[in-house]
Amino acid sequence: MSDGGTASARELAAFGGLAPAVRTRVSRPNALQIVGDAIQSAYYQELLGPRTFGSLLNIGAGGISAELQHQQMFAAAEYHTFEMPGCPLAATYLGSVNDMRDVPSERYDWVLSSAMLEHIEDPWSAAREMTRVAKVGGFLYVTAPFSQIVHYEPRYRDYWRFTPMGFAALFPQTAVLEVEAWGDNPAEPDGYAVLLQRAPGAQRPPYAPRSARWIDFPHEQPWQIYRDEPHTAFDWPVYELALEPMALAHQLHNARNEYGLRAGLPAKYDDVMRAHKHQFARLIGTLGMRSGVSYYERAHPGTAS
């Protein structure tokens, strides 16, 4: 656990630079579950959690977070949750994310929201509230789908899909520090994640991410059902991208068009992306799970991608 402090006074640890102090399971033994929960939990435990410090608010953490003890995966000294009214889970706060009146302004060093904003009818007001409760200089880690199946249920709706530039527009008082593409095509991923930092004042910072990554897994795998048994294993390559994902999508789109004009044949986006992969993606590690236990292994220099 960290000793607290404000985000503005703390250095953000490098991605993959810290290992978890302890590890808890990222799946439930002998239970049917989906791979997406394991990917998310492994990422929290191995890569995001060790970077956190001070106080953290997880908005819409949900039942999986409680079952897999996500609070143990974060190095932040304080771990709080915000849930919708009627949620059966114990939570620090209950209410609407569009009006988190019970949460003090500039209270948290970290604000976390995973796969929540697509279910909010008014994500703009939710983003304003999420920014309000973050300290100036504090961090927001936000994920949402881009090319994912519609996941509507009677208890919640499914309204939106987001790009990194969409996140920047949604959170105008933050700077986009890092962008991640999750899925088997970094230019058409299942979803995006952004690491944001609340900026002082009201001026919109320019959209200029410092780094971009790609967590590679088959498009439908997050919805795959599995039972965690001793032989169960998953591996997800992690790449550093030479281009910000929006610029990469533009470049690959042009490459596909050029190929089509030369060959007189249509080219599949995925085929063009894989053909150019060595030009824009460098393998930096592998995130994975073995028998319910997560790991992150850095790639050796010179490892082929």
C-alpha positions as CSV (number, residue, x, y, z in Angstrom):
1,M,0.0,0.0,0.0
2,S,1.1,3.5,-0.7
3,D,1.5,6.2,1.9
4,G,-1.0,8.5,0.1
5,G,-0.2,12.0,-1.0
6,T,-1.6,14.0,-3.9
7,A,-1.2,13.0,-7.5
8,S,0.4,16.2,-8.4
9,A,3.3,15.4,-6.0
10,R,3.8,11.9,-7.2
11,E,5.6,10.5,-10.3
12,L,3.6,8.2,-12.5
13,A,5.4,4.9,-12.6
14,A,6.4,3.6,-16.0
15,F,4.0,1.1,-17.6
16,G,5.1,-2.4,-16.6
17,G,7.8,-1.0,-14.3
18,L,6.3,-2.2,-11.0
19,A,5.2,-5.7,-10.0
20,P,2.2,-6.3,-7.7
21,A,3.1,-6.7,-4.0
22,V,0.8,-9.6,-3.7
23,R,-1.3,-11.6,-6.1
24,T,-4.9,-12.7,-5.8
25,R,-6.7,-15.0,-8.2
26,V,-8.1,-13.4,-11.4
27,S,-10.8,-16.1,-11.9
28,R,-13.1,-18.2,-9.8
29,P,-12.2,-21.9,-9.4
30,N,-14.5,-24.3,-11.2
31,A,-17.0,-21.6,-12.1
32,L,-18.2,-20.8,-15.6
33,Q,-17.1,-17.3,-16.5
34,I,-16.1,-15.1,-19.4
35,V,-12.5,-14.5,-20.5
36,G,-13.0,-10.7,-20.5
37,D,-13.2,-10.7,-16.8
38,A,-9.9,-12.5,-16.6
39,I,-8.2,-10.1,-19.1
40,Q,-9.4,-7.0,-17.1
41,S,-8.5,-8.5,-13.7
42,A,-5.0,-9.6,-14.9
43,Y,-4.4,-6.1,-16.4
44,Y,-5.5,-4.4,-13.1
45,Q,-3.3,-6.7,-11.0
46,E,-0.2,-6.7,-13.2
47,L,-0.1,-3.4,-14.9
48,L,-2.5,-0.7,-13.7
49,G,-2.8,-1.5,-10.0
50,P,0.9,-1.2,-9.1
51,R,1.0,2.3,-10.7
52,T,-1.8,3.6,-8.4
53,F,-1.3,5.4,-5.1
54,G,-3.2,7.6,-2.6
55,S,-6.9,7.3,-3.0
56,L,-8.8,5.5,-5.8
57,L,-12.5,5.6,-6.7
58,N,-13.8,2.7,-8.9
59,I,-17.1,3.8,-10.5
60,G,-19.4,1.0,-11.5
61,A,-17.0,-1.6,-10.1
62,G,-19.7,-4.3,-10.1
63,G,-20.0,-7.8,-8.9
64,I,-16.9,-9.2,-10.6
65,S,-14.8,-6.6,-8.8
66,A,-16.2,-7.7,-5.5
67,E,-15.9,-11.4,-6.2
68,L,-12.3,-11.2,-7.4
69,Q,-11.3,-8.7,-4.8
70,H,-10.1,-6.0,-7.1
71,Q,-9.4,-3.8,-4.1
72,Q,-6.4,-6.1,-3.4
73,M,-5.0,-5.4,-6.9
74,F,-4.4,-1.7,-6.5
75,A,-1.5,-0.1,-4.5
76,A,-3.7,2.9,-3.6
77,A,-4.0,3.3,0.1
78,E,-7.8,4.0,-0.1
79,Y,-10.1,2.0,-2.4
80,H,-13.6,3.2,-2.7
81,T,-16.5,2.2,-5.0
82,F,-19.5,4.0,-6.5
83,E,-22.5,2.0,-7.6
84,M,-26.0,2.7,-8.9
85,P,-29.0,2.8,-6.5
86,G,-30.4,-0.7,-6.0
87,C,-27.0,-2.4,-6.4
88,P,-26.9,-5.3,-4.0
89,L,-23.1,-4.8,-3.4
90,A,-21.6,-2.9,-0.5
91,A,-20.3,0.4,-1.8
92,T,-18.7,3.5,-0.5
93,Y,-21.3,5.6,-2.4
94,L,-24.6,4.9,-4.0
95,G,-26.1,7.3,-6.6
96,S,-26.1,8.4,-10.2
97,V,-22.8,8.9,-11.9
98,N,-24.4,12.0,-13.5
99,D,-24.7,13.6,-10.1
100,M,-22.2,12.3,-7.6
101,R,-23.2,14.9,-5.0
102,D,-22.0,12.8,-2.0
103,V,-18.4,12.6,-3.4
104,P,-16.3,15.7,-2.5
105,S,-14.7,17.6,-5.3
106,E,-10.9,17.0,-5.9
107,R,-11.1,14.0,-3.5
108,Y,-9.3,11.2,-5.4
109,D,-5.8,10.7,-6.8
110,W,-7.3,8.1,-9.2
111,V,-10.7,7.6,-10.7
112,L,-11.4,4.4,-12.5
113,S,-14.3,3.6,-14.9
114,S,-14.3,0.3,-16.9
115,A,-17.0,-0.5,-19.5
116,M,-19.4,1.9,-17.8
117,L,-19.8,5.0,-20.0
118,E,-21.4,3.1,-22.9
119,H,-24.4,2.4,-20.5
120,I,-24.9,6.0,-19.5
121,E,-27.5,8.0,-21.5
122,D,-25.6,11.3,-20.8
123,P,-21.9,10.4,-20.7
124,W,-21.0,14.1,-20.9
125,S,-22.3,14.9,-17.4
126,A,-20.9,11.6,-16.1
127,A,-17.4,12.7,-17.4
128,R,-17.8,16.1,-15.8
129,E,-18.6,14.5,-12.4
130,M,-15.7,12.0,-12.8
131,T,-13.3,14.9,-13.5
132,R,-14.7,17.0,-10.6
133,V,-13.9,14.3,-8.0
134,A,-10.4,13.8,-9.3
135,K,-7.7,16.0,-7.8
136,V,-6.0,18.5,-10.0
137,G,-3.0,16.5,-11.3
138,G,-4.9,13.3,-10.5
139,F,-5.4,10.5,-13.0
140,L,-8.5,8.9,-14.6
141,Y,-8.3,5.5,-16.3
142,V,-11.3,5.0,-18.5
143,T,-12.3,2.1,-20.8
144,A,-15.2,1.7,-23.2
145,P,-16.0,-0.4,-26.2
146,F,-15.5,0.6,-29.8
147,S,-16.2,-2.5,-32.0
148,Q,-18.0,-4.8,-29.5
149,I,-21.2,-6.7,-29.5
150,V,-24.3,-4.9,-28.2
151,H,-24.6,-5.9,-24.5
152,Y,-28.0,-4.6,-23.5
153,E,-29.9,-6.0,-20.5
154,P,-33.2,-4.9,-18.8
155,R,-31.2,-3.5,-15.9
156,Y,-29.0,-1.3,-18.1
157,R,-28.9,0.1,-21.6
158,D,-26.2,0.2,-24.2
159,Y,-25.9,3.6,-25.9
160,W,-22.4,4.5,-27.1
161,R,-19.0,3.6,-28.6
162,F,-15.9,5.7,-28.2
163,T,-12.6,6.5,-29.9
164,P,-9.6,8.1,-28.2
165,M,-10.5,11.5,-29.6
166,G,-14.0,10.9,-28.4
167,F,-12.6,10.5,-24.8
168,A,-10.6,13.7,-25.2
169,A,-13.8,15.5,-26.2
170,L,-15.7,13.9,-23.4
171,F,-13.1,14.9,-20.7
172,P,-12.0,18.4,-21.9
173,Q,-10.3,19.3,-18.6
174,T,-7.9,16.5,-18.9
175,A,-4.8,15.7,-20.9
176,V,-4.7,12.3,-22.7
177,L,-1.4,10.7,-21.5
178,E,-1.7,7.2,-22.8
179,V,-4.0,5.3,-25.2
180,E,-4.5,1.5,-25.4
181,A,-6.3,-0.5,-28.1
182,W,-7.8,-3.8,-26.8
183,G,-8.5,-6.5,-29.3
184,D,-7.0,-8.1,-32.4
185,N,-6.8,-5.0,-34.6
186,P,-5.4,-1.8,-33.0
187,A,-7.2,0.3,-35.7
188,E,-10.6,-1.5,-35.2
189,P,-10.3,-2.8,-31.6
190,D,-13.0,-4.2,-29.3
191,G,-12.4,-1.2,-27.1
192,Y,-10.1,1.6,-26.1
193,A,-8.6,2.7,-22.8
194,V,-7.2,6.1,-21.9
195,L,-5.1,7.3,-19.1
196,L,-6.1,10.9,-18.4
197,Q,-4.7,13.6,-16.1
198,R,-6.8,16.4,-14.8
199,A,-5.3,19.6,-15.9
200,P,-5.4,22.9,-14.0
201,G,-7.8,25.5,-15.3
202,A,-10.5,25.1,-17.9
203,Q,-8.5,25.3,-21.1
204,R,-8.7,22.1,-23.2
205,P,-5.2,20.5,-23.5
206,P,-4.2,19.5,-27.0
207,Y,-4.8,15.8,-28.0
208,A,-1.2,14.5,-27.9
209,P,-0.9,11.1,-26.1
210,R,2.6,10.4,-24.9
211,S,2.4,6.7,-25.6
212,A,0.1,4.1,-27.2
213,R,-0.2,0.3,-26.7
214,W,-2.1,-2.6,-28.0
215,I,-3.3,-5.6,-25.9
216,D,-3.9,-8.3,-28.5
217,F,-6.6,-11.0,-28.2
218,P,-9.1,-12.6,-30.6
219,H,-12.1,-10.3,-31.3
220,E,-14.7,-12.6,-29.7
221,Q,-12.5,-14.0,-26.9
222,P,-13.7,-11.6,-24.1
223,W,-17.2,-13.2,-24.4
224,Q,-15.8,-16.8,-24.5
225,I,-17.1,-19.0,-21.7
226,Y,-14.5,-21.0,-19.8
227,R,-14.1,-23.0,-16.6
228,D,-11.0,-22.3,-14.6
229,E,-9.2,-25.6,-14.1
230,P,-5.5,-26.5,-13.5
231,H,-4.7,-26.6,-17.2
232,T,-6.5,-23.3,-18.1
233,A,-4.1,-20.8,-19.6
234,F,-4.3,-17.6,-21.6
235,D,-1.6,-15.3,-23.1
236,W,-2.2,-11.8,-24.4
237,P,0.7,-10.1,-26.2
238,V,1.3,-6.4,-25.4
239,Y,2.7,-4.1,-28.0
240,E,4.0,-0.6,-28.0
241,L,2.6,1.3,-31.0
242,A,4.8,3.6,-33.1
243,L,1.7,5.6,-34.0
244,E,-1.2,6.9,-32.0
245,P,-4.2,4.7,-32.8
246,M,-6.2,7.3,-34.7
247,A,-3.2,8.1,-36.9
248,L,-2.5,4.4,-37.3
249,A,-6.0,3.8,-38.5
250,H,-5.6,6.5,-41.1
251,Q,-2.3,5.1,-42.3
252,L,-3.7,1.5,-42.6
253,H,-6.8,2.8,-44.4
254,N,-4.5,4.5,-47.0
255,A,-2.4,1.3,-47.3
256,R,-5.5,-0.7,-48.0
257,N,-6.7,1.7,-50.6
258,E,-3.3,1.7,-52.3
259,Y,-3.2,-2.0,-52.4
260,G,-6.7,-2.2,-53.9
261,L,-5.7,0.3,-56.6
262,R,-2.6,-1.6,-57.5
263,A,-4.1,-5.1,-57.4
264,G,-7.5,-4.2,-58.7
265,L,-8.8,-6.3,-55.8
266,P,-10.4,-5.4,-52.5
267,A,-8.1,-5.9,-49.5
268,K,-9.3,-6.9,-46.0
269,Y,-8.4,-4.5,-43.3
270,D,-7.1,-7.2,-41.0
271,D,-4.8,-8.6,-43.7
272,V,-3.3,-5.2,-44.4
273,M,-2.9,-4.6,-40.7
274,R,-1.0,-7.9,-40.2
275,A,1.1,-7.3,-43.2
276,H,2.3,-3.9,-41.8
277,K,2.4,-5.0,-38.2
278,H,6.2,-5.1,-38.0
279,Q,6.3,-1.4,-39.0
280,F,4.1,-0.1,-36.2
281,A,4.0,-2.6,-33.3
282,R,6.9,-3.7,-31.0
283,L,6.3,-6.5,-28.6
284,I,7.0,-5.3,-25.1
285,G,5.6,-8.1,-23.0
286,T,2.9,-10.8,-22.4
287,L,0.0,-10.5,-20.0
288,G,-1.5,-13.8,-19.1
289,M,-3.1,-16.2,-16.7
290,R,-2.1,-19.7,-15.5
291,S,-4.6,-21.7,-13.4
292,G,-6.3,-18.5,-12.1
293,V,-3.0,-16.7,-11.4
294,S,-2.0,-13.7,-13.5
295,Y,1.4,-12.7,-14.7
296,Y,3.2,-10.1,-16.9
297,E,6.5,-11.1,-18.6
298,R,8.5,-8.4,-20.3
299,A,9.8,-9.3,-23.8
300,H,13.5,-9.6,-24.3
301,P,15.1,-7.0,-26.5
302,G,15.0,-8.2,-30.1
303,T,12.0,-10.5,-29.6
304,A,10.0,-10.8,-32.8
305,S,6.5,-9.4,-32.7
